[in-house]
Amino acid sequence: MDIKERIDEVKERLCQVAKRSGRDADYIRLLAVTKTQPVEIIKEALATGLEFIGENKVQEAADKIPYLEGLYREFHFIGHLQSNKVKKLLSLQPALIHSVDSLHLAQKIDEEAAKLDIIQEILLQVNTSGEASKYGVTPAEAKSLALAVGKLAHIKMSGLMSIGRFTGHEGEIRSSFRELMKIGSELQKEEELEIKWYSMGMSNDFEIAIEEGANLLRLGTAIFGSRPKDEKCQIR
Ligand SMILES: *Cc1c(COP(=O)(O)O)cnc(C)c1O
């Protein structure tokens, strides 16, 4: 299958699940996760009409974004972010940073955004899977962090992000997404907060994510095929 065929298939699946769940597919945004993909391949995907691209490493994004200028509508940052990379990241004008998981990081983003005289939109990454290997605040910490981040003048916190459980158990994946939705609706009760985005669902679990309420899907493999660098099993 080529990229165009994969994208068509993904869109078809997205529409089917949305319909089945009584949701309007027009409100579900598809972010093409372009990490490890070369510029030429990304251009091919953009030529099919995809508009949103996501990268998870600042250096890799900095290397590729200049060659894609004018071809995408929004660039999103979805990976773990270190404070010392914030300035460089903001120079690439990310429309949304999905992965803020500490007040320290939020303050750094606020500080750099103030210098640029912009308001940076971000999501809080919540670890709803309970897996120690994942970044993100715990569900218990999410509210206090959201309220603290909400006070920063140069940040707009517009939603939540999580990575589903890495398991074949549909029920466990589903409950981790459900937990993110629940945290979001709790936060929504706070007058000063507006929770617009639920960034959840990757190639292997996006249909479950849609059923649970996701409106921002992060898809890599489903669009581009498997990433060569992901292959951990190597025969020497
Ligand atoms: C790589 C990545 C994705 C996309 O993963 P696929 O399984 O290839 O769809 C989504 N979100 C984050 C944070 C990632 O790092």
The ligand as an SDF file (V2000), in Angstrom:
LIG
                    3D

 15 15  0  0  0  0  0  0  0  0999 V2000
    5.1710    7.7790   17.7500 C   0  0  0  0  0  0  0  0  0  0  0  0
    4.0680    8.4310   18.4820 C   0  0  0  0  0  0  0  0  0  0  0  0
    2.7470    8.3220   18.0240 C   0  0  0  0  0  0  0  0  0  0  0  0
    2.3440    7.5370   16.7850 C   0  0  0  0  0  0  0  0  0  0  0  0
    2.5170    6.1730   16.9860 O   0  0  0  0  0  0  0  0  0  0  0  0
    1.9600    5.1030   15.9270 P   0  0  0  0  0  0  0  0  0  0  0  0
    1.7610    3.8860   16.7520 O   0  0  0  0  0  0  0  0  0  0  0  0
    3.0050    4.9470   14.8940 O   0  0  0  0  0  0  0  0  0  0  0  0
    0.6890    5.6260   15.3850 O   0  0  0  0  0  0  0  0  0  0  0  0
    1.7680    8.9640   18.7500 C   0  0  0  0  0  0  0  0  0  0  0  0
    2.0420    9.6740   19.8540 N   0  0  0  0  0  0  0  0  0  0  0  0
    3.2980    9.7960   20.3260 C   0  0  0  0  0  0  0  0  0  0  0  0
    3.5320   10.5890   21.5530 C   0  0  0  0  0  0  0  0  0  0  0  0
    4.3570    9.1730   19.6630 C   0  0  0  0  0  0  0  0  0  0  0  0
    5.6010    9.3080   20.1290 O   0  0  0  0  0  0  0  0  0  0  0  0
  1  2  1  0
  2  3  1  0
  2 14  2  0
  3  4  1  0
  3 10  2  0
  4  5  1  0
  5  6  1  0
  6  7  2  0
  6  8  1  0
  6  9  1  0
 10 11  1  0
 11 12  2  0
 12 13  1  0
 12 14  1  0
 14 15  1  0
M  END
$$$$
